[in-house]
């Protein structure tokens, strides 16, 4: 089952929801309070609290709008429930090796939850696209900015189910 649209893991969706709830329930009300207080102090044209508060409120509103759209478009897929655990599908943790036997362990996640430092790559990244559907022992070529590179799939794992 290869997901289409905007796949996301349950943990990724929870992180988006937590960020949205924090902005809406904590940060935005605090900024509204500051702006209201600053507005009551008279001249707004040189009032730093008022000007910064309005700017920050616009930033928060933009991020809330972005998060709402991403959550609405998201399709939650639990990697533990993947039907074929012998292939690289959404949510797989994959160990790959290049020609020099340099090994890399990556987890394929939704684009909204990718994090290079944690070795989580987005589903639409070139390497993730090349690995989709691969089995242990398969060779996959990836065209990267530094040139083409070939990787061998050494191991595939998925998180344990409930």
BANU-126988 format. One line per field, with one value per residue (C-alpha): residue number from 1; y, x, z. Coordinates in nm, 3 decimals. Example, Ala and Ser with C-alpha at 12.3 -4.5 7.8 and 13.67 -1.06 7.14 Angstrom:
BANU-126988
num = c(1/2)
Y = c(-0.450/-0.106)
X = c(1.230/1.367)
Z = c(0.780/0.714)
end
This chain:
BANU-126988
num = c(1/2/3/4/5/6/7/8/9/10/11/12/13/14/15/16/17/18/19/20/21/22/23/24/25/26/27/28/29/30/31/32/33/34/35/36/37/38/39/40/41/42/43/44/45/46/47/48/49/50/51/52/53/54/55/56/57/58/59/60/61/62/63/64/65/66/67/68/69/70/71/72/73/74/75/76/77/78/79/80/81/82/83/84/85/86/87/88/89/90/91/92/93/94/95/96/97/98/99/100/101/102/103/104/105/106/107/108/109/110/111/112/113/114/115/116/117/118/119/120/121/122/123/124/125/126/127/128/129/130/131/132/133/134/135/136/137/138/139/140/141/142/143/144/145/146/147/148/149/150/151/152/153/154/155/156/157/158/159/160/161/162)
Y = c(0.000/0.312/0.622/0.908/1.266/1.377/1.066/1.115/0.884/0.898/1.057/1.318/1.408/1.434/1.674/1.893/1.895/1.980/2.272/2.399/2.370/2.546/2.838/2.872/2.811/2.962/3.188/3.372/3.463/3.595/3.815/3.938/4.042/4.233/4.406/4.506/4.646/4.830/4.972/5.128/5.320/5.584/5.651/5.320/5.441/5.429/5.166/4.870/4.630/4.710/4.692/4.374/4.215/4.282/4.143/3.832/3.781/3.782/3.525/3.302/3.332/3.238/2.934/2.829/2.852/2.649/2.382/2.357/2.299/2.039/1.849/1.855/1.718/1.460/1.091/0.914/0.581/0.361/0.202/-0.091/-0.188/-0.206/-0.526/-0.624/-0.580/-0.733/-0.420/-0.057/0.117/0.428/0.429/0.171/0.200/0.097/0.019/0.090/0.058/0.232/0.098/0.160/-0.025/0.301/0.227/0.456/0.390/0.600/0.609/0.713/0.952/1.219/1.538/1.737/1.533/1.493/1.566/1.508/1.512/1.226/1.044/1.075/1.153/1.282/1.049/1.262/1.301/1.156/0.881/0.782/0.770/0.547/0.309/0.265/-0.096/-0.231/-0.560/-0.662/-0.710/-0.473/-0.209/0.138/0.432/0.781/1.100/1.356/1.706/1.558/1.299/0.953/0.703/0.339/0.195/-0.162/-0.235/-0.429/-0.444/-0.331/-0.295/-0.148/-0.042/-0.307/-0.288/-0.244)
X = c(0.000/0.174/0.007/-0.095/-0.163/-0.001/0.077/0.170/0.235/0.009/0.299/0.348/-0.021/-0.012/0.285/0.101/-0.209/-0.001/0.165/-0.174/-0.330/-0.032/-0.048/-0.426/-0.463/-0.147/0.059/-0.219/-0.419/-0.100/-0.024/-0.385/-0.356/-0.031/-0.176/-0.490/-0.283/-0.050/-0.342/-0.477/-0.152/-0.229/-0.015/0.022/0.260/0.564/0.446/0.685/0.466/0.169/0.364/0.552/0.234/0.039/0.325/0.351/-0.025/-0.015/0.268/0.071/-0.243/-0.046/0.104/-0.238/-0.382/-0.090/-0.121/-0.499/-0.456/-0.181/-0.388/-0.695/-0.495/-0.309/-0.380/-0.275/-0.105/0.016/0.345/0.286/-0.017/0.163/0.048/0.381/0.667/0.916/0.904/0.996/0.663/0.557/0.695/0.967/1.305/1.558/1.928/2.106/2.469/2.652/2.932/3.189/2.973/2.898/2.572/2.283/1.963/1.662/1.293/1.048/0.791/0.551/0.694/0.556/0.758/1.091/1.400/1.744/1.920/1.696/1.740/1.369/1.328/1.015/0.806/0.859/1.238/1.442/1.596/1.258/1.103/1.388/1.350/0.972/0.875/1.232/1.312/1.625/1.905/1.757/1.983/1.841/1.999/1.931/2.003/2.121/2.267/2.618/2.553/2.404/2.460/2.361/2.233/2.162/1.880/2.031/1.739/1.378/1.183/0.858/0.745/0.562/0.183/-0.056)
Z = c(0.000/-0.125/0.023/-0.197/-0.096/0.229/0.438/0.802/1.097/1.404/1.599/1.326/1.331/1.711/1.685/1.431/1.653/1.964/1.784/1.661/2.008/2.170/1.928/1.952/2.325/2.472/2.246/2.064/2.377/2.543/2.241/2.224/2.589/2.523/2.216/2.406/2.692/2.452/2.253/2.569/2.621/2.359/2.051/1.869/1.596/1.825/2.070/2.034/2.230/2.009/1.680/1.771/1.910/1.590/1.381/1.600/1.588/1.205/1.215/1.452/1.239/0.926/1.100/1.235/0.884/0.742/1.013/0.967/0.592/0.645/0.903/0.678/0.383/0.593/0.568/0.889/0.822/1.106/0.994/1.231/1.021/0.685/0.511/0.349/0.593/0.348/0.130/0.192/0.245/0.435/0.790/0.725/0.891/0.630/0.655/0.328/0.217/-0.066/-0.291/-0.014/0.242/0.424/0.603/0.677/0.873/0.769/0.851/0.578/0.726/0.607/0.460/0.756/1.005/0.828/1.036/0.885/1.223/1.344/1.009/0.926/0.556/0.390/0.175/-0.135/-0.095/-0.385/-0.171/-0.025/-0.373/-0.494/-0.199/-0.224/-0.279/-0.244/-0.070/0.119/-0.135/-0.395/-0.548/-0.603/-0.784/-0.656/-0.843/-0.588/-0.632/-0.594/-0.866/-0.894/-0.614/-0.577/-0.250/-0.145/0.096/0.387/0.634/0.667/0.991/1.114/1.462/1.663/1.654/1.944)
end
